[in-house]
Amino acid sequence: MANIKSAKKRILVIETKTLRNKMIKSKVKTLIKKVEAAIEAGDKAAAQAALKVATAEIDKAASKGIYHKNTASRKISRLSLAVNKL
């Protein structure tokens, strides 16, 4: 356990950031699942609408450093390709 005040603060800050990152990653995963569900159902309009929302959220996560920019780009690319195949 940390004894120095600044180290104690870092522990608290890291916990807060970790929680925020988990929340955002969870939200992105949920949105990706919604796109994939719409693709499975064969509903192109719903898939495109869900893709738009998911893309915005993935980009936001990448800009905050939660995902690497290439990872975000890959996720968006794969989802877009799947929707376009409908």
PDB file of N, CA, C and O in Angstrom, chain B, residues numbered from 101:
ATOM      1  N   MET B 101       0.845  -1.189   0.000  1.00  0.00           N
ATOM      2  CA  MET B 101       0.000   0.000   0.000  1.00  0.00           C
ATOM      3  C   MET B 101       0.886   1.247   0.000  1.00  0.00           C
ATOM      4  O   MET B 101       1.943   1.285   0.630  1.00  0.00           O
ATOM      5  N   ALA B 102       0.425   2.250  -0.719  1.00  0.00           N
ATOM      6  CA  ALA B 102       1.197   3.485  -0.841  1.00  0.00           C
ATOM      7  C   ALA B 102       1.170   4.275   0.462  1.00  0.00           C
ATOM      8  O   ALA B 102       0.159   4.308   1.164  1.00  0.00           O
ATOM      9  N   ASN B 103       2.288   4.903   0.770  1.00  0.00           N
ATOM     10  CA  ASN B 103       2.383   5.756   1.958  1.00  0.00           C
ATOM     11  C   ASN B 103       2.422   7.233   1.583  1.00  0.00           C
ATOM     12  O   ASN B 103       1.987   8.089   2.352  1.00  0.00           O
ATOM     13  N   ILE B 104       2.942   7.522   0.404  1.00  0.00           N
ATOM     14  CA  ILE B 104       3.102   8.911  -0.033  1.00  0.00           C
ATOM     15  C   ILE B 104       1.764   9.434  -0.559  1.00  0.00           C
ATOM     16  O   ILE B 104       1.027   8.726  -1.244  1.00  0.00           O
ATOM     17  N   LYS B 105       1.474  10.685  -0.221  1.00  0.00           N
ATOM     18  CA  LYS B 105       0.182  11.286  -0.560  1.00  0.00           C
ATOM     19  C   LYS B 105      -0.074  11.279  -2.069  1.00  0.00           C
ATOM     20  O   LYS B 105      -1.178  10.962  -2.512  1.00  0.00           O
ATOM     21  N   SER B 106       0.934  11.625  -2.846  1.00  0.00           N
ATOM     22  CA  SER B 106       0.765  11.681  -4.300  1.00  0.00           C
ATOM     23  C   SER B 106       0.501  10.283  -4.880  1.00  0.00           C
ATOM     24  O   SER B 106      -0.250  10.137  -5.844  1.00  0.00           O
ATOM     25  N   ALA B 107       1.119   9.270  -4.288  1.00  0.00           N
ATOM     26  CA  ALA B 107       0.910   7.896  -4.746  1.00  0.00           C
ATOM     27  C   ALA B 107      -0.512   7.443  -4.430  1.00  0.00           C
ATOM     28  O   ALA B 107      -1.147   6.750  -5.225  1.00  0.00           O
ATOM     29  N   LYS B 108      -1.003   7.847  -3.256  1.00  0.00           N
ATOM     30  CA  LYS B 108      -2.394   7.523  -2.888  1.00  0.00           C
ATOM     31  C   LYS B 108      -3.369   8.168  -3.864  1.00  0.00           C
ATOM     32  O   LYS B 108      -4.355   7.555  -4.274  1.00  0.00           O
ATOM     33  N   LYS B 109      -3.081   9.418  -4.231  1.00  0.00           N
ATOM     34  CA  LYS B 109      -3.940  10.128  -5.173  1.00  0.00           C
ATOM     35  C   LYS B 109      -3.918   9.434  -6.536  1.00  0.00           C
ATOM     36  O   LYS B 109      -4.960   9.286  -7.173  1.00  0.00           O
ATOM     37  N   ARG B 110      -2.738   9.008  -6.982  1.00  0.00           N
ATOM     38  CA  ARG B 110      -2.631   8.331  -8.279  1.00  0.00           C
ATOM     39  C   ARG B 110      -3.494   7.069  -8.297  1.00  0.00           C
ATOM     40  O   ARG B 110      -4.136   6.761  -9.302  1.00  0.00           O
ATOM     41  N   ILE B 111      -3.504   6.345  -7.178  1.00  0.00           N
ATOM     42  CA  ILE B 111      -4.319   5.132  -7.089  1.00  0.00           C
ATOM     43  C   ILE B 111      -5.791   5.475  -7.287  1.00  0.00           C
ATOM     44  O   ILE B 111      -6.497   4.781  -8.018  1.00  0.00           O
ATOM     45  N   LEU B 112      -6.254   6.537  -6.642  1.00  0.00           N
ATOM     46  CA  LEU B 112      -7.653   6.949  -6.775  1.00  0.00           C
ATOM     47  C   LEU B 112      -7.977   7.390  -8.205  1.00  0.00           C
ATOM     48  O   LEU B 112      -9.024   7.044  -8.751  1.00  0.00           O
ATOM     49  N   VAL B 113      -7.068   8.153  -8.795  1.00  0.00           N
ATOM     50  CA  VAL B 113      -7.271   8.662 -10.154  1.00  0.00           C
ATOM     51  C   VAL B 113      -7.311   7.502 -11.150  1.00  0.00           C
ATOM     52  O   VAL B 113      -8.144   7.483 -12.056  1.00  0.00           O
ATOM     53  N   ILE B 114      -6.407   6.536 -10.975  1.00  0.00           N
ATOM     54  CA  ILE B 114      -6.357   5.376 -11.874  1.00  0.00           C
ATOM     55  C   ILE B 114      -7.642   4.570 -11.772  1.00  0.00           C
ATOM     56  O   ILE B 114      -8.158   4.095 -12.783  1.00  0.00           O
ATOM     57  N   GLU B 115      -8.170   4.409 -10.543  1.00  0.00           N
ATOM     58  CA  GLU B 115      -9.441   3.686 -10.369  1.00  0.00           C
ATOM     59  C   GLU B 115     -10.563   4.377 -11.124  1.00  0.00           C
ATOM     60  O   GLU B 115     -11.372   3.720 -11.781  1.00  0.00           O
ATOM     61  N   THR B 116     -10.616   5.703 -11.034  1.00  0.00           N
ATOM     62  CA  THR B 116     -11.645   6.481 -11.716  1.00  0.00           C
ATOM     63  C   THR B 116     -11.536   6.321 -13.227  1.00  0.00           C
ATOM     64  O   THR B 116     -12.534   6.097 -13.911  1.00  0.00           O
ATOM     65  N   LYS B 117     -10.313   6.437 -13.741  1.00  0.00           N
ATOM     66  CA  LYS B 117     -10.094   6.321 -15.183  1.00  0.00           C
ATOM     67  C   LYS B 117     -10.396   4.914 -15.676  1.00  0.00           C
ATOM     68  O   LYS B 117     -10.963   4.743 -16.756  1.00  0.00           O
ATOM     69  N   THR B 118     -10.022   3.900 -14.891  1.00  0.00           N
ATOM     70  CA  THR B 118     -10.275   2.513 -15.268  1.00  0.00           C
ATOM     71  C   THR B 118     -11.774   2.264 -15.373  1.00  0.00           C
ATOM     72  O   THR B 118     -12.237   1.601 -16.302  1.00  0.00           O
ATOM     73  N   LEU B 119     -12.526   2.797 -14.421  1.00  0.00           N
ATOM     74  CA  LEU B 119     -13.978   2.645 -14.425  1.00  0.00           C
ATOM     75  C   LEU B 119     -14.581   3.303 -15.668  1.00  0.00           C
ATOM     76  O   LEU B 119     -15.453   2.733 -16.325  1.00  0.00           O
ATOM     77  N   ARG B 120     -14.106   4.505 -15.979  1.00  0.00           N
ATOM     78  CA  ARG B 120     -14.609   5.224 -17.159  1.00  0.00           C
ATOM     79  C   ARG B 120     -14.300   4.439 -18.435  1.00  0.00           C
ATOM     80  O   ARG B 120     -15.155   4.300 -19.310  1.00  0.00           O
ATOM     81  N   ASN B 121     -13.058   3.923 -18.531  1.00  0.00           N
ATOM     82  CA  ASN B 121     -12.666   3.163 -19.708  1.00  0.00           C
ATOM     83  C   ASN B 121     -13.515   1.908 -19.865  1.00  0.00           C
ATOM     84  O   ASN B 121     -13.926   1.569 -20.975  1.00  0.00           O
ATOM     85  N   LYS B 122     -13.781   1.213 -18.753  1.00  0.00           N
ATOM     86  CA  LYS B 122     -14.604   0.002 -18.801  1.00  0.00           C
ATOM     87  C   LYS B 122     -16.015   0.324 -19.271  1.00  0.00           C
ATOM     88  O   LYS B 122     -16.595  -0.419 -20.063  1.00  0.00           O
ATOM     89  N   MET B 123     -16.569   1.438 -18.780  1.00  0.00           N
ATOM     90  CA  MET B 123     -17.917   1.831 -19.160  1.00  0.00           C
ATOM     91  C   MET B 123     -17.996   2.106 -20.663  1.00  0.00           C
ATOM     92  O   MET B 123     -18.931   1.670 -21.335  1.00  0.00           O
ATOM     93  N   ILE B 124     -17.021   2.823 -21.170  1.00  0.00           N
ATOM     94  CA  ILE B 124     -17.034   3.178 -22.588  1.00  0.00           C
ATOM     95  C   ILE B 124     -16.820   1.946 -23.454  1.00  0.00           C
ATOM     96  O   ILE B 124     -17.490   1.789 -24.474  1.00  0.00           O
ATOM     97  N   LYS B 125     -15.892   1.061 -23.064  1.00  0.00           N
ATOM     98  CA  LYS B 125     -15.656  -0.172 -23.821  1.00  0.00           C
ATOM     99  C   LYS B 125     -16.905  -1.039 -23.834  1.00  0.00           C
ATOM    100  O   LYS B 125     -17.241  -1.635 -24.858  1.00  0.00           O
ATOM    101  N   SER B 126     -17.586  -1.111 -22.710  1.00  0.00           N
ATOM    102  CA  SER B 126     -18.809  -1.898 -22.601  1.00  0.00           C
ATOM    103  C   SER B 126     -19.887  -1.333 -23.528  1.00  0.00           C
ATOM    104  O   SER B 126     -20.603  -2.081 -24.193  1.00  0.00           O
ATOM    105  N   LYS B 127     -19.989  -0.013 -23.560  1.00  0.00           N
ATOM    106  CA  LYS B 127     -20.977   0.654 -24.418  1.00  0.00           C
ATOM    107  C   LYS B 127     -20.689   0.358 -25.895  1.00  0.00           C
ATOM    108  O   LYS B 127     -21.605   0.082 -26.669  1.00  0.00           O
ATOM    109  N   VAL B 128     -19.411   0.417 -26.276  1.00  0.00           N
ATOM    110  CA  VAL B 128     -19.009   0.140 -27.656  1.00  0.00           C
ATOM    111  C   VAL B 128     -19.357  -1.302 -28.020  1.00  0.00           C
ATOM    112  O   VAL B 128     -19.891  -1.562 -29.099  1.00  0.00           O
ATOM    113  N   LYS B 129     -19.052  -2.243 -27.113  1.00  0.00           N
ATOM    114  CA  LYS B 129     -19.346  -3.647 -27.380  1.00  0.00           C
ATOM    115  C   LYS B 129     -20.841  -3.865 -27.576  1.00  0.00           C
ATOM    116  O   LYS B 129     -21.249  -4.628 -28.451  1.00  0.00           O
ATOM    117  N   THR B 130     -21.663  -3.194 -26.759  1.00  0.00           N
ATOM    118  CA  THR B 130     -23.116  -3.304 -26.870  1.00  0.00           C
ATOM    119  C   THR B 130     -23.585  -2.778 -28.223  1.00  0.00           C
ATOM    120  O   THR B 130     -24.430  -3.393 -28.873  1.00  0.00           O
ATOM    121  N   LEU B 131     -23.034  -1.638 -28.646  1.00  0.00           N
ATOM    122  CA  LEU B 131     -23.431  -1.049 -29.926  1.00  0.00           C
ATOM    123  C   LEU B 131     -23.012  -1.945 -31.096  1.00  0.00           C
ATOM    124  O   LEU B 131     -23.739  -2.058 -32.083  1.00  0.00           O
ATOM    125  N   ILE B 132     -21.845  -2.579 -30.985  1.00  0.00           N
ATOM    126  CA  ILE B 132     -21.381  -3.502 -32.025  1.00  0.00           C
ATOM    127  C   ILE B 132     -22.332  -4.697 -32.116  1.00  0.00           C
ATOM    128  O   ILE B 132     -22.671  -5.155 -33.207  1.00  0.00           O
ATOM    129  N   LYS B 133     -22.755  -5.192 -30.948  1.00  0.00           N
ATOM    130  CA  LYS B 133     -23.693  -6.322 -30.929  1.00  0.00           C
ATOM    131  C   LYS B 133     -25.026  -5.944 -31.575  1.00  0.00           C
ATOM    132  O   LYS B 133     -25.652  -6.774 -32.235  1.00  0.00           O
ATOM    133  N   LYS B 134     -25.462  -4.695 -31.389  1.00  0.00           N
ATOM    134  CA  LYS B 134     -26.714  -4.240 -32.009  1.00  0.00           C
ATOM    135  C   LYS B 134     -26.591  -4.236 -33.529  1.00  0.00           C
ATOM    136  O   LYS B 134     -27.524  -4.625 -34.232  1.00  0.00           O
ATOM    137  N   VAL B 135     -25.440  -3.794 -34.035  1.00  0.00           N
ATOM    138  CA  VAL B 135     -25.206  -3.796 -35.488  1.00  0.00           C
ATOM    139  C   VAL B 135     -25.227  -5.235 -35.998  1.00  0.00           C
ATOM    140  O   VAL B 135     -25.872  -5.539 -37.002  1.00  0.00           O
ATOM    141  N   GLU B 136     -24.515  -6.114 -35.297  1.00  0.00           N
ATOM    142  CA  GLU B 136     -24.445  -7.516 -35.723  1.00  0.00           C
ATOM    143  C   GLU B 136     -25.813  -8.196 -35.660  1.00  0.00           C
ATOM    144  O   GLU B 136     -26.126  -9.043 -36.497  1.00  0.00           O
ATOM    145  N   ALA B 137     -26.626  -7.826 -34.669  1.00  0.00           N
ATOM    146  CA  ALA B 137     -27.972  -8.395 -34.559  1.00  0.00           C
ATOM    147  C   ALA B 137     -28.834  -7.953 -35.733  1.00  0.00           C
ATOM    148  O   ALA B 137     -29.606  -8.745 -36.274  1.00  0.00           O
ATOM    149  N   ALA B 138     -28.704  -6.689 -36.126  1.00  0.00           N
ATOM    150  CA  ALA B 138     -29.465  -6.173 -37.264  1.00  0.00           C
ATOM    151  C   ALA B 138     -29.018  -6.855 -38.559  1.00  0.00           C
ATOM    152  O   ALA B 138     -29.837  -7.111 -39.442  1.00  0.00           O
ATOM    153  N   ILE B 139     -27.732  -7.147 -38.670  1.00  0.00           N
ATOM    154  CA  ILE B 139     -27.200  -7.844 -39.845  1.00  0.00           C
ATOM    155  C   ILE B 139     -27.762  -9.264 -39.893  1.00  0.00           C
ATOM    156  O   ILE B 139     -28.181  -9.739 -40.948  1.00  0.00           O
ATOM    157  N   GLU B 140     -27.764  -9.935 -38.740  1.00  0.00           N
ATOM    158  CA  GLU B 140     -28.299 -11.303 -38.660  1.00  0.00           C
ATOM    159  C   GLU B 140     -29.773 -11.337 -39.062  1.00  0.00           C
ATOM    160  O   GLU B 140     -30.231 -12.264 -39.730  1.00  0.00           O
ATOM    161  N   ALA B 141     -30.504 -10.302 -38.639  1.00  0.00           N
ATOM    162  CA  ALA B 141     -31.935 -10.225 -38.954  1.00  0.00           C
ATOM    163  C   ALA B 141     -32.169  -9.850 -40.421  1.00  0.00           C
ATOM    164  O   ALA B 141     -33.271 -10.020 -40.943  1.00  0.00           O
ATOM    165  N   GLY B 142     -31.136  -9.344 -41.072  1.00  0.00           N
ATOM    166  CA  GLY B 142     -31.249  -8.947 -42.476  1.00  0.00           C
ATOM    167  C   GLY B 142     -31.916  -7.594 -42.668  1.00  0.00           C
ATOM    168  O   GLY B 142     -32.377  -7.280 -43.765  1.00  0.00           O
ATOM    169  N   ASP B 143     -31.971  -6.802 -41.628  1.00  0.00           N
ATOM    170  CA  ASP B 143     -32.610  -5.484 -41.670  1.00  0.00           C
ATOM    171  C   ASP B 143     -31.567  -4.427 -42.002  1.00  0.00           C
ATOM    172  O   ASP B 143     -30.855  -3.949 -41.119  1.00  0.00           O
ATOM    173  N   LYS B 144     -31.481  -4.065 -43.275  1.00  0.00           N
ATOM    174  CA  LYS B 144     -30.427  -3.143 -43.729  1.00  0.00           C
ATOM    175  C   LYS B 144     -30.578  -1.747 -43.134  1.00  0.00           C
ATOM    176  O   LYS B 144     -29.590  -1.125 -42.745  1.00  0.00           O
ATOM    177  N   ALA B 145     -31.815  -1.255 -43.063  1.00  0.00           N
ATOM    178  CA  ALA B 145     -32.041   0.098 -42.537  1.00  0.00           C
ATOM    179  C   ALA B 145     -31.616   0.185 -41.063  1.00  0.00           C
ATOM    180  O   ALA B 145     -30.951   1.136 -40.652  1.00  0.00           O
ATOM    181  N   ALA B 146     -32.006  -0.810 -40.289  1.00  0.00           N
ATOM    182  CA  ALA B 146     -31.644  -0.819 -38.870  1.00  0.00           C
ATOM    183  C   ALA B 146     -30.139  -0.990 -38.702  1.00  0.00           C
ATOM    184  O   ALA B 146     -29.534  -0.389 -37.814  1.00  0.00           O
ATOM    185  N   ALA B 147     -29.540  -1.811 -39.555  1.00  0.00           N
ATOM    186  CA  ALA B 147     -28.091  -2.039 -39.487  1.00  0.00           C
ATOM    187  C   ALA B 147     -27.333  -0.749 -39.784  1.00  0.00           C
ATOM    188  O   ALA B 147     -26.349  -0.435 -39.115  1.00  0.00           O
ATOM    189  N   GLN B 148     -27.790  -0.007 -40.783  1.00  0.00           N
ATOM    190  CA  GLN B 148     -27.125   1.249 -41.135  1.00  0.00           C
ATOM    191  C   GLN B 148     -27.268   2.280 -40.024  1.00  0.00           C
ATOM    192  O   GLN B 148     -26.322   3.006 -39.719  1.00  0.00           O
ATOM    193  N   ALA B 149     -28.457   2.342 -39.418  1.00  0.00           N
ATOM    194  CA  ALA B 149     -28.681   3.282 -38.318  1.00  0.00           C
ATOM    195  C   ALA B 149     -27.802   2.916 -37.121  1.00  0.00           C
ATOM    196  O   ALA B 149     -27.192   3.785 -36.498  1.00  0.00           O
ATOM    197  N   ALA B 150     -27.746   1.617 -36.809  1.00  0.00           N
ATOM    198  CA  ALA B 150     -26.918   1.160 -35.687  1.00  0.00           C
ATOM    199  C   ALA B 150     -25.435   1.373 -35.983  1.00  0.00           C
ATOM    200  O   ALA B 150     -24.658   1.695 -35.085  1.00  0.00           O
ATOM    201  N   LEU B 151     -25.048   1.194 -37.243  1.00  0.00           N
ATOM    202  CA  LEU B 151     -23.653   1.400 -37.647  1.00  0.00           C
ATOM    203  C   LEU B 151     -23.239   2.852 -37.434  1.00  0.00           C
ATOM    204  O   LEU B 151     -22.133   3.128 -36.970  1.00  0.00           O
ATOM    205  N   LYS B 152     -24.123   3.767 -37.772  1.00  0.00           N
ATOM    206  CA  LYS B 152     -23.828   5.195 -37.630  1.00  0.00           C
ATOM    207  C   LYS B 152     -23.566   5.542 -36.163  1.00  0.00           C
ATOM    208  O   LYS B 152     -22.621   6.264 -35.846  1.00  0.00           O
ATOM    209  N   VAL B 153     -24.412   5.021 -35.277  1.00  0.00           N
ATOM    210  CA  VAL B 153     -24.258   5.273 -33.841  1.00  0.00           C
ATOM    211  C   VAL B 153     -22.966   4.625 -33.326  1.00  0.00           C
ATOM    212  O   VAL B 153     -22.206   5.242 -32.579  1.00  0.00           O
ATOM    213  N   ALA B 154     -22.730   3.377 -33.733  1.00  0.00           N
ATOM    214  CA  ALA B 154     -21.542   2.643 -33.280  1.00  0.00           C
ATOM    215  C   ALA B 154     -20.258   3.328 -33.762  1.00  0.00           C
ATOM    216  O   ALA B 154     -19.293   3.447 -33.007  1.00  0.00           O
ATOM    217  N   THR B 155     -20.250   3.774 -35.008  1.00  0.00           N
ATOM    218  CA  THR B 155     -19.082   4.440 -35.577  1.00  0.00           C
ATOM    219  C   THR B 155     -18.729   5.699 -34.784  1.00  0.00           C
ATOM    220  O   THR B 155     -17.563   5.948 -34.479  1.00  0.00           O
ATOM    221  N   ALA B 156     -19.743   6.481 -34.460  1.00  0.00           N
ATOM    222  CA  ALA B 156     -19.516   7.714 -33.704  1.00  0.00           C
ATOM    223  C   ALA B 156     -18.928   7.396 -32.326  1.00  0.00           C
ATOM    224  O   ALA B 156     -18.008   8.072 -31.864  1.00  0.00           O
ATOM    225  N   GLU B 157     -19.462   6.373 -31.684  1.00  0.00           N
ATOM    226  CA  GLU B 157     -18.999   6.014 -30.343  1.00  0.00           C
ATOM    227  C   GLU B 157     -17.584   5.448 -30.368  1.00  0.00           C
ATOM    228  O   GLU B 157     -16.784   5.732 -29.476  1.00  0.00           O
ATOM    229  N   ILE B 158     -17.273   4.647 -31.387  1.00  0.00           N
ATOM    230  CA  ILE B 158     -15.922   4.084 -31.510  1.00  0.00           C
ATOM    231  C   ILE B 158     -14.910   5.203 -31.768  1.00  0.00           C
ATOM    232  O   ILE B 158     -13.822   5.208 -31.191  1.00  0.00           O
ATOM    233  N   ASP B 159     -15.271   6.144 -32.631  1.00  0.00           N
ATOM    234  CA  ASP B 159     -14.386   7.286 -32.901  1.00  0.00           C
ATOM    235  C   ASP B 159     -14.138   8.109 -31.632  1.00  0.00           C
ATOM    236  O   ASP B 159     -13.020   8.553 -31.369  1.00  0.00           O
ATOM    237  N   LYS B 160     -15.203   8.297 -30.858  1.00  0.00           N
ATOM    238  CA  LYS B 160     -15.085   9.053 -29.615  1.00  0.00           C
ATOM    239  C   LYS B 160     -14.129   8.343 -28.651  1.00  0.00           C
ATOM    240  O   LYS B 160     -13.287   8.978 -28.016  1.00  0.00           O
ATOM    241  N   ALA B 161     -14.274   7.023 -28.554  1.00  0.00           N
ATOM    242  CA  ALA B 161     -13.418   6.235 -27.671  1.00  0.00           C
ATOM    243  C   ALA B 161     -11.955   6.315 -28.121  1.00  0.00           C
ATOM    244  O   ALA B 161     -11.047   6.389 -27.293  1.00  0.00           O
ATOM    245  N   ALA B 162     -11.740   6.298 -29.427  1.00  0.00           N
ATOM    246  CA  ALA B 162     -10.371   6.388 -29.958  1.00  0.00           C
ATOM    247  C   ALA B 162      -9.770   7.758 -29.671  1.00  0.00           C
ATOM    248  O   ALA B 162      -8.584   7.865 -29.358  1.00  0.00           O
ATOM    249  N   SER B 163     -10.579   8.798 -29.776  1.00  0.00           N
ATOM    250  CA  SER B 163     -10.064  10.145 -29.538  1.00  0.00           C
ATOM    251  C   SER B 163      -9.693  10.348 -28.070  1.00  0.00           C
ATOM    252  O   SER B 163      -8.838  11.173 -27.750  1.00  0.00           O
ATOM    253  N   LYS B 164     -10.346   9.586 -27.173  1.00  0.00           N
ATOM    254  CA  LYS B 164     -10.043   9.687 -25.741  1.00  0.00           C
ATOM    255  C   LYS B 164      -8.920   8.743 -25.329  1.00  0.00           C
ATOM    256  O   LYS B 164      -8.511   8.727 -24.169  1.00  0.00           O
ATOM    257  N   GLY B 165      -8.420   7.954 -26.287  1.00  0.00           N
ATOM    258  CA  GLY B 165      -7.297   7.073 -25.996  1.00  0.00           C
ATOM    259  C   GLY B 165      -7.691   5.739 -25.397  1.00  0.00           C
ATOM    260  O   GLY B 165      -6.836   5.011 -24.893  1.00  0.00           O
ATOM    261  N   ILE B 166      -8.966   5.409 -25.443  1.00  0.00           N
ATOM    262  CA  ILE B 166      -9.427   4.134 -24.894  1.00  0.00           C
ATOM    263  C   ILE B 166      -9.106   3.013 -25.871  1.00  0.00           C
ATOM    264  O   ILE B 166      -8.726   1.913 -25.471  1.00  0.00           O
ATOM    265  N   TYR B 167      -9.264   3.307 -27.160  1.00  0.00           N
ATOM    266  CA  TYR B 167      -8.838   2.382 -28.211  1.00  0.00           C
ATOM    267  C   TYR B 167      -7.728   3.052 -29.006  1.00  0.00           C
ATOM    268  O   TYR B 167      -7.731   4.271 -29.173  1.00  0.00           O
ATOM    269  N   HIS B 168      -6.781   2.263 -29.496  1.00  0.00           N
ATOM    270  CA  HIS B 168      -5.766   2.774 -30.421  1.00  0.00           C
ATOM    271  C   HIS B 168      -6.485   3.139 -31.714  1.00  0.00           C
ATOM    272  O   HIS B 168      -7.487   2.512 -32.059  1.00  0.00           O
ATOM    273  N   LYS B 169      -5.993   4.136 -32.431  1.00  0.00           N
ATOM    274  CA  LYS B 169      -6.697   4.606 -33.625  1.00  0.00           C
ATOM    275  C   LYS B 169      -6.828   3.508 -34.682  1.00  0.00           C
ATOM    276  O   LYS B 169      -7.832   3.448 -35.392  1.00  0.00           O
ATOM    277  N   ASN B 170      -5.823   2.642 -34.788  1.00  0.00           N
ATOM    278  CA  ASN B 170      -5.904   1.555 -35.770  1.00  0.00           C
ATOM    279  C   ASN B 170      -6.932   0.507 -35.355  1.00  0.00           C
ATOM    280  O   ASN B 170      -7.611  -0.071 -36.203  1.00  0.00           O
ATOM    281  N   THR B 171      -7.044   0.268 -34.072  1.00  0.00           N
ATOM    282  CA  THR B 171      -8.034  -0.684 -33.562  1.00  0.00           C
ATOM    283  C   THR B 171      -9.437  -0.162 -33.858  1.00  0.00           C
ATOM    284  O   THR B 171     -10.305  -0.907 -34.314  1.00  0.00           O
ATOM    285  N   ALA B 172      -9.646   1.120 -33.595  1.00  0.00           N
ATOM    286  CA  ALA B 172     -10.943   1.740 -33.854  1.00  0.00           C
ATOM    287  C   ALA B 172     -11.266   1.676 -35.346  1.00  0.00           C
ATOM    288  O   ALA B 172     -12.385   1.350 -35.739  1.00  0.00           O
ATOM    289  N   SER B 173     -10.277   1.990 -36.158  1.00  0.00           N
ATOM    290  CA  SER B 173     -10.447   1.963 -37.605  1.00  0.00           C
ATOM    291  C   SER B 173     -10.797   0.563 -38.085  1.00  0.00           C
ATOM    292  O   SER B 173     -11.655   0.400 -38.953  1.00  0.00           O
ATOM    293  N   ARG B 174     -10.138  -0.449 -37.527  1.00  0.00           N
ATOM    294  CA  ARG B 174     -10.395  -1.841 -37.905  1.00  0.00           C
ATOM    295  C   ARG B 174     -11.822  -2.255 -37.525  1.00  0.00           C
ATOM    296  O   ARG B 174     -12.511  -2.913 -38.305  1.00  0.00           O
ATOM    297  N   LYS B 175     -12.254  -1.872 -36.339  1.00  0.00           N
ATOM    298  CA  LYS B 175     -13.607  -2.213 -35.890  1.00  0.00           C
ATOM    299  C   LYS B 175     -14.653  -1.579 -36.811  1.00  0.00           C
ATOM    300  O   LYS B 175     -15.610  -2.236 -37.219  1.00  0.00           O
ATOM    301  N   ILE B 176     -14.462  -0.309 -37.130  1.00  0.00           N
ATOM    302  CA  ILE B 176     -15.396   0.402 -37.996  1.00  0.00           C
ATOM    303  C   ILE B 176     -15.401  -0.218 -39.392  1.00  0.00           C
ATOM    304  O   ILE B 176     -16.459  -0.404 -39.993  1.00  0.00           O
ATOM    305  N   SER B 177     -14.224  -0.533 -39.896  1.00  0.00           N
ATOM    306  CA  SER B 177     -14.095  -1.107 -41.231  1.00  0.00           C
ATOM    307  C   SER B 177     -14.820  -2.439 -41.328  1.00  0.00           C
ATOM    308  O   SER B 177     -15.534  -2.687 -42.300  1.00  0.00           O
ATOM    309  N   ARG B 178     -14.647  -3.298 -40.332  1.00  0.00           N
ATOM    310  CA  ARG B 178     -15.281  -4.623 -40.354  1.00  0.00           C
ATOM    311  C   ARG B 178     -16.792  -4.517 -40.266  1.00  0.00           C
ATOM    312  O   ARG B 178     -17.517  -5.255 -40.933  1.00  0.00           O
ATOM    313  N   LEU B 179     -17.263  -3.591 -39.435  1.00  0.00           N
ATOM    314  CA  LEU B 179     -18.710  -3.403 -39.313  1.00  0.00           C
ATOM    315  C   LEU B 179     -19.292  -2.856 -40.616  1.00  0.00           C
ATOM    316  O   LEU B 179     -20.332  -3.321 -41.083  1.00  0.00           O
ATOM    317  N   SER B 180     -18.612  -1.865 -41.200  1.00  0.00           N
ATOM    318  CA  SER B 180     -19.081  -1.261 -42.449  1.00  0.00           C
ATOM    319  C   SER B 180     -19.132  -2.295 -43.565  1.00  0.00           C
ATOM    320  O   SER B 180     -20.092  -2.340 -44.334  1.00  0.00           O
ATOM    321  N   LEU B 181     -18.113  -3.112 -43.648  1.00  0.00           N
ATOM    322  CA  LEU B 181     -18.055  -4.163 -44.668  1.00  0.00           C
ATOM    323  C   LEU B 181     -19.227  -5.123 -44.498  1.00  0.00           C
ATOM    324  O   LEU B 181     -19.872  -5.497 -45.477  1.00  0.00           O
ATOM    325  N   ALA B 182     -19.503  -5.519 -43.267  1.00  0.00           N
ATOM    326  CA  ALA B 182     -20.608  -6.452 -43.004  1.00  0.00           C
ATOM    327  C   ALA B 182     -21.959  -5.843 -43.377  1.00  0.00           C
ATOM    328  O   ALA B 182     -22.814  -6.526 -43.942  1.00  0.00           O
ATOM    329  N   VAL B 183     -22.153  -4.559 -43.063  1.00  0.00           N
ATOM    330  CA  VAL B 183     -23.406  -3.886 -43.395  1.00  0.00           C
ATOM    331  C   VAL B 183     -23.541  -3.740 -44.907  1.00  0.00           C
ATOM    332  O   VAL B 183     -24.629  -3.924 -45.454  1.00  0.00           O
ATOM    333  N   ASN B 184     -22.445  -3.410 -45.581  1.00  0.00           N
ATOM    334  CA  ASN B 184     -22.491  -3.203 -47.027  1.00  0.00           C
ATOM    335  C   ASN B 184     -22.755  -4.509 -47.788  1.00  0.00           C
ATOM    336  O   ASN B 184     -23.241  -4.483 -48.918  1.00  0.00           O
ATOM    337  N   LYS B 185     -22.433  -5.643 -47.167  1.00  0.00           N
ATOM    338  CA  LYS B 185     -22.690  -6.928 -47.812  1.00  0.00           C
ATOM    339  C   LYS B 185     -24.177  -7.296 -47.849  1.00  0.00           C
ATOM    340  O   LYS B 185     -24.590  -8.163 -48.619  1.00  0.00           O
ATOM    341  N   LEU B 186     -24.976  -6.627 -47.009  1.00  0.00           N
ATOM    342  CA  LEU B 186     -26.424  -6.903 -46.979  1.00  0.00           C
ATOM    343  C   LEU B 186     -27.090  -6.558 -48.298  1.00  0.00           C
ATOM    344  O   LEU B 186     -28.301  -6.730 -48.441  1.00  0.00           O
TER     345      LEU B 186
END
